[in-house]
Amino acid sequence: MKHFYHTMPMGALVCGLVAGGISLSAPAQAQALEFGVYEGESCPAGYTPLTPLDAFWTFLTRCDELPYSGVFRIADGSSIDGPWNNCQQHGSDTRELDYILCKPNYQLFDIDGTTFAVVRGGDQCLEGFEHVDFATASAYSDEICTHVGYWGIARIGGGGSIDGVGYGCGVRATDSRELGDAICVEIE
């Protein structure tokens, strides 16, 4: 999967209109997001498709940041056109598209000078990272489990898992369940 375009994050975008003394504004959580354009119909590990709302707010004033003539997959079977068609969105687009717009879905954290990542929405690690081994997860369980999610359970190396704080930060050497997140460590 080739990543060929990326932009830096932008602060919250707030649009306002005063009509007859009533202010109509964008929701506070509306913001332009960091995104990447990837070949294919799926995002790489640690990334998730932009939602239609994400795409709307990201490209409302920045449509020219997309490659000109492309049509790009976004979440929920939707798509968005490039600047050639003013970033118009299409729901239920069943065509096979060459590109997808993805946003980061991971969090980096540091323990004793080592960079770790919790990757949401899958049990794969980011490029340049590998699953934390059982010994490391056990040694740093109190620190790592706070990043898992209170009631979360995340994949670690060797097919094991680590629980979030709500489950007491337990670490298992093996766990055959399908898990939605992963704890990874940067490869040295």
C-alpha positions as CSV (number, residue, x, y, z in Angstrom):
1,M,0.0,0.0,0.0
2,K,1.6,3.2,-1.1
3,H,1.1,6.5,0.7
4,F,1.7,9.4,-1.5
5,Y,0.2,12.5,0.1
6,H,0.0,13.9,3.6
7,T,-0.8,17.1,5.2
8,M,-0.1,18.5,8.7
9,P,-2.9,18.9,11.3
10,M,-4.8,22.1,11.4
11,G,-6.5,23.6,14.5
12,A,-10.3,23.6,14.9
13,L,-12.2,25.2,12.1
14,V,-15.1,27.4,13.2
15,C,-17.5,28.8,10.7
16,G,-20.0,31.3,11.8
17,L,-22.9,33.2,10.2
18,V,-25.0,35.9,11.9
19,A,-28.5,35.9,10.5
20,G,-31.0,38.2,12.2
21,G,-28.9,38.2,15.4
22,I,-28.7,34.3,15.6
23,S,-25.3,32.8,15.3
24,L,-25.1,29.6,13.3
25,S,-21.7,27.9,14.0
26,A,-20.0,24.7,13.3
27,P,-19.9,22.3,16.2
28,A,-16.9,22.7,18.5
29,Q,-15.6,19.2,17.6
30,A,-15.6,20.1,13.9
31,Q,-12.0,20.4,12.7
32,A,-9.8,19.8,9.7
33,L,-7.8,16.6,10.3
34,E,-4.4,15.2,9.4
35,F,-4.9,12.8,6.6
36,G,-3.1,10.7,4.0
37,V,-4.0,9.4,0.6
38,Y,-3.3,5.7,0.1
39,E,-3.7,3.4,-2.9
40,G,-6.4,0.8,-2.6
41,E,-9.6,0.4,-0.7
42,S,-8.3,0.0,2.9
43,C,-6.1,2.0,5.3
44,P,-2.8,0.7,6.7
45,A,-2.5,-0.5,10.3
46,G,-3.0,2.4,12.7
47,Y,-5.2,4.4,10.3
48,T,-8.9,4.6,9.6
49,P,-11.0,6.1,6.8
50,L,-12.1,9.7,7.2
51,T,-15.8,9.8,7.9
52,P,-18.0,11.9,5.7
53,L,-18.2,14.6,8.4
54,D,-14.3,14.5,8.8
55,A,-14.0,15.0,5.0
56,F,-16.6,17.8,5.0
57,W,-14.8,19.9,7.6
58,T,-11.3,19.0,6.4
59,F,-11.9,20.0,2.8
60,L,-14.5,22.8,3.3
61,T,-11.8,25.5,2.8
62,R,-8.9,23.2,1.7
63,C,-10.3,21.3,-1.3
64,D,-7.2,22.2,-3.3
65,E,-5.1,20.0,-0.9
66,L,-6.5,16.8,-2.6
67,P,-5.0,15.6,-5.9
68,Y,-6.9,17.4,-8.6
69,S,-8.6,14.6,-10.6
70,G,-9.0,11.8,-8.1
71,V,-12.1,10.2,-6.5
72,F,-11.3,9.0,-3.0
73,R,-13.0,6.4,-0.7
74,I,-14.0,7.6,2.7
75,A,-15.9,5.7,5.5
76,D,-19.3,4.1,5.2
77,G,-19.1,3.3,1.5
78,S,-18.9,7.0,0.6
79,S,-16.5,8.9,-1.6
80,I,-15.3,12.4,-2.3
81,D,-14.2,14.0,-5.5
82,G,-11.0,16.0,-5.9
83,P,-10.9,19.7,-6.8
84,W,-12.0,19.0,-10.4
85,N,-15.6,18.6,-8.9
86,N,-15.2,20.9,-5.9
87,C,-14.8,18.0,-3.3
88,Q,-18.4,16.9,-3.8
89,Q,-19.3,13.9,-1.6
90,H,-21.2,10.8,-2.7
91,G,-22.9,8.4,-0.3
92,S,-23.2,4.7,-1.1
93,D,-20.6,4.8,-3.9
94,T,-20.2,1.2,-5.0
95,R,-17.5,1.8,-7.5
96,E,-14.1,0.3,-6.9
97,L,-11.8,3.3,-6.3
98,D,-8.0,3.5,-6.6
99,Y,-7.5,5.7,-3.5
100,I,-8.7,6.1,0.1
101,L,-8.4,9.0,2.6
102,C,-7.1,7.9,6.0
103,K,-6.6,9.5,9.4
104,P,-4.3,8.3,12.2
105,N,-5.9,6.0,14.7
106,Y,-3.0,5.4,17.2
107,Q,-1.4,7.1,20.2
108,L,2.3,7.2,20.9
109,F,3.6,7.2,24.5
110,D,7.0,7.0,26.1
111,I,8.2,4.7,29.0
112,D,11.8,5.1,30.2
113,G,12.9,6.5,26.8
114,T,11.2,3.8,24.7
115,T,8.4,4.7,22.3
116,F,5.3,2.6,22.5
117,A,2.0,2.9,20.5
118,V,-1.5,1.8,21.1
119,V,-3.1,1.1,17.7
120,R,-6.9,1.2,17.7
121,G,-9.2,-0.8,15.5
122,G,-6.9,-3.8,14.8
123,D,-4.3,-6.0,16.1
124,Q,-1.5,-5.0,13.7
125,C,1.4,-2.6,14.5
126,L,2.4,0.6,12.7
127,E,5.3,0.4,10.3
128,G,8.6,0.5,12.3
129,F,6.9,-1.0,15.4
130,E,6.4,-4.6,16.6
131,H,4.1,-6.1,19.3
132,V,5.4,-5.7,22.9
133,D,6.7,-9.0,24.1
134,F,5.2,-10.7,27.2
135,A,8.2,-9.9,29.5
136,T,8.1,-6.1,28.6
137,A,4.3,-6.0,29.0
138,S,4.5,-7.6,32.4
139,A,7.4,-5.4,33.6
140,Y,5.5,-2.2,32.6
141,S,1.9,-3.4,32.9
142,D,0.9,-0.5,35.3
143,E,2.1,2.1,32.8
144,I,1.0,0.3,29.6
145,C,-2.5,-0.6,30.8
146,T,-3.5,3.1,31.2
147,H,-3.2,3.5,27.4
148,V,-5.2,0.4,26.6
149,G,-8.5,2.0,27.5
150,Y,-10.3,1.5,30.8
151,W,-12.3,-1.6,29.7
152,G,-10.0,-2.4,26.8
153,I,-8.0,-5.5,26.0
154,A,-5.1,-5.2,23.6
155,R,-2.9,-7.7,21.6
156,I,0.7,-8.1,22.6
157,G,3.5,-10.3,21.1
158,G,3.2,-14.1,20.9
159,G,-0.6,-14.0,20.8
160,G,-0.9,-12.6,24.3
161,S,-2.9,-9.7,25.6
162,I,-3.0,-6.9,28.2
163,D,-6.1,-5.6,30.0
164,G,-7.0,-2.0,30.7
165,V,-7.3,-0.5,34.2
166,G,-10.9,-1.7,34.6
167,Y,-9.8,-5.3,34.3
168,G,-6.9,-4.8,36.7
169,C,-4.0,-4.5,34.1
170,G,-3.7,-8.3,33.7
171,V,-1.2,-9.7,31.2
172,R,-1.7,-13.1,29.4
173,A,1.0,-15.0,27.4
174,T,-1.7,-16.4,25.1
175,D,-5.2,-15.2,24.3
176,S,-7.1,-16.7,21.4
177,R,-9.8,-14.0,21.3
178,E,-9.9,-11.5,18.5
179,L,-8.9,-8.2,19.9
180,G,-9.5,-4.7,18.5
181,D,-6.3,-3.0,19.6
182,A,-2.6,-3.6,19.8
183,I,0.3,-2.5,22.0
184,C,3.5,-2.0,20.0
185,V,7.0,-0.9,20.7
186,E,9.3,0.9,18.3
187,I,11.8,-1.4,16.6
188,E,15.4,-0.3,17.6
